[in-house]
Amino acid sequence: MAGLLGRLHRIRHANAWLFTTMLVSSCLSLLASFVLSVEAVTLAADPNANLSCNINSVISCGTVGSAWQSHLFGFPNAFLGLIAEPVVITLAVASLAGVRFPRGFMFAAQVVYTVGLVFAYWLLYQSMFHIGALCPWCLLVTVSTTLVFSTLTHVNIRDRNLFLPPRVQAALSTMIRANLDLMVVVIWMLVLVLAIVVKYGDRLFG
Amino acid sequence: MSKQARIRAHEVRLAQERAEQRRRNRIRVAVGAGGVVIAGLLVAIIAVVFTSASKDAGPSGKLVTPANLTASGAIPVGSATAPVTLEIYLDFMCPACGRFEQANAGELDRLIQAGTVKLELRPMTFLDKTSQGTRYSTRAANALATVADRAPGSVWALSKALYANQPQEGTPGLSDQRIVALAVEAGVTQEVADAFDAGIFKAWAAKSNDDAFKAGIEGTPTVKINGKVFAGNLYTAGPLTEAIEQAAGGAK
């Protein structure tokens, strides 16, 4: 039992596991961004597409797609995913192949991805409380962005890439070694699930 | 090593062990607290899933079909002898239906008056999911069906009033009282409007929606002229009128 736990522990902190998780999550995120981008382009190209309430539409009735929050910068948000996720995929693949990126590079990746994460959650908040529509692909983006963020942070804390004060770094390293970060991610995901079933439960199971 | 040095070394070791012990304890507390939080969240999720699954979310009760429907189960508006039949698949929450109505209601009024066209309204409810759980589409369709059943002359007026006051998608929609008030303004008697609350025709609204799906309707508004889908522009006045008049001319 202890041996098995020890093995799992080693696997969880190994590059292979971390970067594979990152790779899979970023691929999912890219897929979702792609679907949402195609949807956005279709909406824009066909004036009738967003003029009728289509039952099979990926985005419910164009509600999410045509809200101002969905093109905050003047173009569909999903384009940002198309731009950013391939970078993460490259990073994950290169790391799996044994490349070690310089501290500054990983730090920059962390900063940019954190901004992306905040943006993803802002969008989730907007769609839950202001747009009111459930968009499965957007949800996939939220979940996979969270997973990429957690693995990236894990790696960067483990490898001391974040230029943190020594005490903070030591505390975080201890947390990671004690697998508390895993607990944080699990709690985070469960909170997400809870928010969704509370908000949309009657539609999902009604 | 002097005795003093040994004592100091021992003390240092003890202090280190204590620090290590404290650290372990803190981690243990954190793990325990995290476990409690996780268990709590799981329980909460399961509880929510169960309550929302057991909640009678769908339109309930047995199917009561309104009187005065057409043979194919639509709500008729206008003279039964009009040469052109215009079927409209609509959802009262659908913003596109609102735009359709805005563009064409005036012309349709005229054509109904002239006896050129009769409408067959087929309310749908698939946008129930966009009214924050209040099922506005179903409530509105139920109101329309109630009026069709008991005050068929006011169906079109109520439909227009609902669209003139159409709520935004993603909002809870109009309240039940507001729907009643609009119906009364549109000429429905208070007695009939008060029957909306009973939700007599909610099951029928769900059936109307399912039948439309089965008939291959993919979105709202879908408009059929004498059974054929009208593919022209629905959102400006003119094209639909033209098509109706053409169909009327052909029928004569």
Interface residues (C-beta under 8 A of the other chain):
Chain A: L51 S52 C53 N54 I55 N56 S57 S60 C61 T63 H130 I131 G132 A133 L134 T174 M175 A178 L180 M183 V184 V186 I187 L190 V191 V193 L194 V197 V198 G201 D202 R203 L204 F205 G206
Chain B: R23 I27 A30 V31 G34 G35 V37 I38 L41 L42 A44 I45 V48 V49 T51 S52 A53 K55 A57 G58 D91 C94 P95 A96 C97 R99 F126 L127 D128 K129 T130 Q132 G133 E169 G170 T171 F213 I217 E218 G219 T220 P221 T222 L234 Y235
